[in-house]
């Protein structure tokens, strides 16, 4: 792969990781909130992926 392609993949990875965060208390009351072990990834329509909205929930198994 070329350097440009690797850089593009790396930047996409950083953009996706920057959307990962724990839920906080500023969520709407009608929106179900995740437990402390769960993380949500939100990609809004401002993303370079041209997606309207994607939510990925990761649950840690103990």
Backbone as CSV, one residue per row, in Angstrom:
resi,resn,N_x,N_y,N_z,CA_x,CA_y,CA_z,C_x,C_y,C_z
1,UNK,0.834,-1.184,0.000,0.000,0.000,0.000,0.877,1.246,0.000
2,UNK,0.348,2.270,-0.567,1.106,3.511,-0.606,1.000,4.242,0.723
3,UNK,1.868,5.220,0.902,1.844,6.007,2.132,0.533,6.763,2.267
4,UNK,0.005,7.236,1.150,-1.250,7.992,1.191,-2.400,7.107,1.675
5,UNK,-2.449,5.874,1.220,-3.515,4.959,1.636,-3.387,4.627,3.119
6,UNK,-2.160,4.387,3.592,-1.954,4.104,5.011,-2.355,5.301,5.863
7,UNK,-2.023,6.487,5.398,-2.386,7.692,6.128,-3.902,7.853,6.180
8,UNK,-4.582,7.551,5.087,-6.042,7.633,5.053,-6.665,6.642,6.024
9,UNK,-6.161,5.424,6.047,-6.672,4.406,6.976,-6.420,4.828,8.419
10,UNK,-5.245,5.359,8.692,-4.906,5.811,10.039,-5.824,6.953,10.478
11,UNK,-6.064,7.915,9.596,-6.935,9.041,9.929,-8.368,8.568,10.178
12,UNK,-8.850,7.629,9.382,-10.185,7.077,9.579,-10.280,6.379,10.934
13,UNK,-9.242,5.637,11.286,-9.189,4.957,12.572,-9.244,5.961,13.722
14,UNK,-8.505,7.054,13.618,-8.499,8.091,14.652,-9.870,8.749,14.763
15,UNK,-10.504,9.019,13.618,-11.836,9.640,13.632,-12.840,8.728,14.309
16,UNK,-12.777,7.439,14.015,-13.703,6.500,14.640,-13.449,6.372,16.137
17,UNK,-12.179,6.358,16.542,-11.867,6.248,17.964,-12.243,7.504,18.730
18,UNK,-12.178,8.646,18.092,-12.514,9.883,18.793,-13.993,9.942,19.143
19,UNK,-14.820,9.137,18.476,-16.241,9.101,18.799,-16.571,8.165,19.936
20,UNK,-15.615,7.372,20.406,-15.866,6.422,21.489,-15.710,7.119,22.830
21,UNK,-16.751,7.085,23.617,-16.668,7.636,24.958,-17.769,7.027,25.805
22,UNK,-17.579,7.087,27.098,-18.614,6.586,28.001,-19.802,7.526,27.963
23,UNK,-20.982,6.957,28.223,-22.175,7.804,28.317,-22.046,8.708,29.528
24,UNK,-22.547,9.930,29.401,-22.552,10.840,30.534,-23.974,11.271,30.832
25,UNK,-24.154,12.162,31.773,-25.486,12.505,32.253,-26.230,13.482,31.358
26,UNK,-25.645,13.963,30.261,-26.340,14.935,29.423,-27.170,14.288,28.316
27,UNK,-27.471,13.011,28.438,-28.324,12.356,27.454,-29.775,12.718,27.712
28,UNK,-30.590,12.599,26.681,-32.010,12.895,26.822,-32.672,11.869,27.728
29,UNK,-33.742,12.276,28.396,-34.386,11.385,29.351,-35.062,10.199,28.673
30,UNK,-35.500,10.362,27.410,-36.157,9.247,26.727,-35.165,8.346,25.994
31,UNK,-33.891,8.688,26.027,-32.861,7.878,25.393,-32.350,6.851,26.395
32,UNK,-32.358,5.566,26.031,-31.831,4.572,26.968,-30.333,4.778,27.177
33,UNK,-29.903,4.728,28.402,-28.490,4.937,28.698,-27.799,3.600,28.891
34,UNK,-26.519,3.589,28.607,-25.726,2.370,28.718,-25.189,2.228,30.133
35,UNK,-24.851,1.009,30.492,-24.207,0.755,31.772,-22.777,1.266,31.696
36,UNK,-22.091,1.279,32.834,-20.725,1.786,32.865,-19.787,0.969,31.986
37,UNK,-20.094,-0.315,31.779,-19.212,-1.159,30.986,-19.446,-0.993,29.489
38,UNK,-20.492,-0.270,29.103,-20.835,-0.148,27.694,-20.369,1.194,27.145
39,UNK,-19.947,1.187,25.905,-19.495,2.394,25.223,-20.304,2.558,23.952
40,UNK,-20.591,3.796,23.587,-21.322,4.074,22.361,-20.418,4.813,21.387
41,UNK,-20.532,4.457,20.130,-19.803,5.132,19.065,-20.835,5.834,18.197
42,UNK,-20.776,7.149,18.145,-21.721,7.919,17.349,-20.998,8.518,16.151
43,UNK,-21.512,8.278,14.970,-21.010,8.908,13.755,-22.159,9.739,13.210
44,UNK,-22.027,11.033,13.222,-23.112,11.901,12.778,-22.975,12.203,11.297
45,UNK,-23.937,12.953,10.767,-23.908,13.256,9.341,-22.789,14.224,8.971
46,UNK,-22.018,14.721,9.932,-20.864,15.567,9.638,-19.599,14.748,9.395
47,UNK,-19.712,13.442,9.487,-18.543,12.588,9.336,-18.154,12.454,7.866
48,UNK,-16.901,12.138,7.600,-16.471,11.954,6.209,-17.033,10.681,5.579
49,UNK,-17.717,9.846,6.357,-18.252,8.603,5.824,-19.607,8.789,5.153
50,UNK,-20.188,9.991,5.252,-21.492,10.304,4.670,-22.579,9.357,5.166
51,UNK,-22.545,9.059,6.445,-23.583,8.245,7.061,-24.499,9.156,7.859
52,UNK,-25.759,8.802,7.927,-26.684,9.632,8.693,-26.462,9.436,10.191
53,UNK,-26.511,8.210,10.652,-26.263,7.947,12.065,-25.979,6.463,12.261
54,UNK,-24.928,6.171,13.015,-24.572,4.788,13.327,-24.255,4.727,14.813
55,UNK,-24.834,3.762,15.502,-24.537,3.557,16.918,-24.018,2.138,17.083
56,UNK,-22.826,2.019,17.638,-22.230,0.713,17.916,-22.065,0.612,19.420
57,UNK,-22.614,-0.427,20.016,-22.498,-0.631,21.455,-21.585,-1.822,21.716
58,UNK,-20.579,-1.598,22.557,-19.632,-2.646,22.925,-19.893,-3.014,24.376
59,UNK,-20.135,-4.282,24.631,-20.427,-4.759,25.981,-19.290,-5.666,26.421
60,UNK,-18.730,-5.377,27.587,-17.660,-6.240,28.089,-18.278,-7.422,28.816
61,UNK,-17.807,-8.593,28.508,-18.306,-9.816,29.131,-17.385,-10.169,30.290
62,UNK,-17.980,-10.402,31.446,-17.166,-10.729,32.630,-17.312,-12.178,32.979
